[in-house]
Amino acid sequence: MTLFSDMLEGYSRFRDSDWKEERERWEILGEGQSPKVMVIACSDSRVDPTQIFDTRPGEIFVVRNVAALVPPFETTPGLHGVSAALEFAVQVLKVEEILVMGHGLCGGCQAALNKSLEGAPLGEGGFVANWISLLDEAQSHVAAHYGTHGAEAERAMEKAAVKVSLHNLRTFPCISEKEASGELTLHGAVFAISDGALHVLNEESGEFSTV
């Protein structure tokens, strides 16, 4: 089990190896960032986009949250963390691609599927329940075809969640406009933890295929 003290030892190794070896690159990054791709991924500790895609610091702009969800565009007052990150990536960094990456064995998708946190008080699962309610409509479709438990239903829910986030991305005017003009491309994928396979969505067919 890695603790903060272990992380500090890791930092020392980083300073003595990677940081020194790429000193020039870190100096360039100190002047700013210009990633071309934004990745929206799950907070799950097993799913690190920089490791999965073997990228270096500064190459991808990453936002992580429970179940890799994107809320729809809203103008109501509130603390819109994902929306702020999207706005910054698209309007300031001017990323050219956005990838929504779900994953296998996703606890957030499982909870959305079987409604296990429904009615939980805030601080005891309620915040998660409110967040994953973004998947309520998708859950109804998945449950009708696959039920609410079992591997097949869970995989279907994980794939449906990616499609929900892609749909919600397109409710943002800055995203839909840039996609229509060809300045921005959206992608969806699901990473399978157990075998390391990446399943990429073909939006025309609605199917995911392994790359």
N, C-alpha and C positions, 0 to 999 in steps of 0.2 A: 504494500500500500504506500503510495507516494504522499508524503506530508510536505508542508511548506519548507521545513528544514532540508528535505531532499531536493526540493526545487531550487533552493539557494545554492546547493552544491552543483546542481545542473547549470545554474547561471554561471558559476565560476568556470565550469568546463566550456561553456559557450564563449565566454570572454577570452579564454585561452586558445580556442580553436577556431570555430566558425567566424566569430567576429573579427579576429585578427586576419584570418585568411581572406575575408571579403571586406576589409577596411574601406577600400575605395568605394565599393557599392554602398556601404552604410553611410558614407559621407554624402553620396549622391542622394540617397533616400532622406537624408537630413534636410535636404533642400525642398522636398515635396514628393508627392506620389502621383503616378499616372497609370493605374491598372486599367486594363481593357475589359476585364470581366468582373462582374459582381456575382457572388455565390450566396444564396439564401439557404442555410442548412439548419439542422436540428442542434440543440444544445447538448445532446447526448455525448458523453465523454468518449464513446467509441468511434465517433464519426467526425474526424478532423479533415476538412477539405484540403488544407495545405499538404497534408500527408497523403491523402488519397490521390491527389492530382500531381504530387511531387513538384510543388511550386516553391519558389524562393520568396523571401520577404519583398513586398511591394508589387507582386505580380497579380494578386487577386484581392478584391475588396470583399470581405466576408461579414455577413450578419447571421447570427445564430439565435434561435429561440425554440420554444417547445413546438415540436412537430414541423418545423420549417414553414410556418404559416405566414401569409401576407394578408392583412385585413383589407377590405375594400377602401377606396378613396372616400374620405369623410372630411367635411368642413366644420364639424362640431368641435367645440373647445375640448382639449384633453391633451394627454401626454402620448403622442403618436410616435413611438420610438422607431418602429419599422418604417413608417412613412417618412420620417426625417432622414433615415439612412438611405432610402430609395431616392429621395429628392436630392441629397448630396451626391450620391453616386451618378445619377443621371444628368443633373443640371450643372454640377460643379466639376466632378471628375470626368464626366462625359464618357462613361463606360459604353462599350459597343455591344456587349452581350450580358444577359442576366440568366443565371442558371438557378432553378429551384431544385434542390436535391433532398428528397426524402430518404428514408432508410428502412431496412428490415428491423424487426423487433422493436419498433418505435412505441414507447410507453404512452406518449401522447395520443397516437392514433388508436392504440388499444383502448385507452380510456374513453376516447370519443366514440368508438365502436360499441362498447358494452355499457356505456353510461355509468361507469363505476364511481365517478366523482360527482355525479349529479346531486345537487342539494347540499354539498359539503360547505361548511363555513369558510369564510375568507381566512387564509392562513393555515387551513387544514385541507387544502385541495380545491377550495373555492375559486382562487385566482386561476388555477389551471383549467377548471371546469368552464369558467367564463371565456377563457381564451380559446379552448378547443370547441366551443359552441359554434365557431366559424365553420365547423365541419358537419353541423346538424343535418343540412339538406343532403349532403353526400352520404352521411351515415344511413339515412332512410333508404337510399337506393341500394347501398351495399348490403344492409341488413335484409332487405327484401329478397335479394338474390343469393346471399351466402350465409345469412344468420348473423349472430353477434359474437360468436366464439369460434376458435379454430384457426389454423394456419392460413387456410384459403381466404377466409373472411378478413384476416388481418392484412394479408398481402394486398387484397383488393382495396382496403381502407387506406393503406399507405400510398398506393397509386392514385387513388381518388383525391387524397390530400394535395398531391402535387398539382393535379389539374385544377383544384379549387384556387390554389395560390396563383397559378398562371392566369386564371380567369380574373382574379382580383387585381393582379398587376395591371391588366388592361383597362381597369376602371380609372387609373391615374391618367389624366390628360397628357402629362408630359411623356408618359410611356407609350400610350396608344398613338400619339402623334409621331413620335420618333420611330416607332415600329412601322407605321404606315409609310414614312418617308425613306425607310431603309437604313436609318441611322442606328437602329437598335434591333437586336434579335433576341428572342426569348427561347429558353430551353427547359426541359424537365427531365429528371432522372431519379432513379431509386438505387441506392447502394445497399447491397446485401452483405450484412456483417459476417454471416457464417461462412460464405465462400468467397467474399471479396469481389463479386461480380457487380458491374455497373449496368443497369437497365435504363436505356435512354428512350424517351417518349417520342413517337412519331405523331405529331398532332393531327395530321390528316387522317390517319387510321385510328388514332386513339389508343394504339397498342405500344407496349414497351418491348424493346429487344435488347439483348445482351451485346455489348461491344467488346 
